[in-house]
Amino acid sequence: AGTVREILFQSGTEVAAGAPLVRLDASAEQARLRSLEAHAALARTTYDRDVRLNAQGHVSEARLDTSKSALDSLLAQVEEQKALIAKKTIVAPFAGKLGIRKVNLGEYVAAGTPMVDLQQVDPIYVDFSVPERYLGRIAAGQDVGFTVAAYPDRRFAGTVTALSPHVDPATRGVAMQATVANSDRALRPGMSARMTVG
C-alpha cells in the first residue's frame, strides 16, 4: 500500500520483463531504514569492541554472544526494510503489452489494487475445448488453425501445447490450449475464434 509518486509507463505500450511501472512513496520506509542502519552500525562497533576485549579476557563469552545476537537482529531488520522498500516499485513480471492506466499521481492505493493490465501477446495462447469423443484424435504437438471475426479472410495457425487431464462433467468437453506466434500483434487476449484441429 502507498501513495503513487511516479508513473513510469504510457498506456498501450509494450514493456520488458522487470521494467518499473509505478513507484509508491517510500519516504517513511527510507527514514526507518536509515535509523536501522545507524543502530546496526553501533551494534557492529559494540560487537567488534567486545571481540577485542574478549580476546584480552575482559569480556565474558555471554556478553560477546549478546552483542553478536543484537548485531544479527539489526542486520536482519535492515534487510527486511530494504525488501519492503523494493516492493514500493511495481515492475512488470513478464514482457507484454500494457492496457490503460488505472491509477493517478497522488492517489493512495491499497495492496492488491489493479494499476494496469499486462498481457503477453507474442506468443499468444488460445484456450478452447473439444467434445470428449474426439479426445483420442488430439495430442500435444498437433497443428490447429482458426479464424477470428476481426480478420475473417485470414487464417491463423498454432500448435496444441496442453490438454486438460479431465472431462468437464457439465459440457462433456476437454479443455485445451494452443500456442500461436503473434509477431504482428493482430490477435488480442479475449478474442473469440473458430477452431480447426488436425
ABEGO torsion letter per residue (X at the ends): XEBBABBABBBGBBBBBGBBABBBBAAAAAAAAAAAAAAAAAAAAAAAAAAAAAAAGABBAAAAAAAAAAAAAAAAAAAAAAAAAAAABBBBABBEBBBBBABBBGBBBBBGBBABBBBBAOBBBBBBBBBAAAAAABBBGBBBBBBBAABAABBBBBBBABBBABBBAAAGBBBBBBBBBAAAGABBBGBBBBBBBX
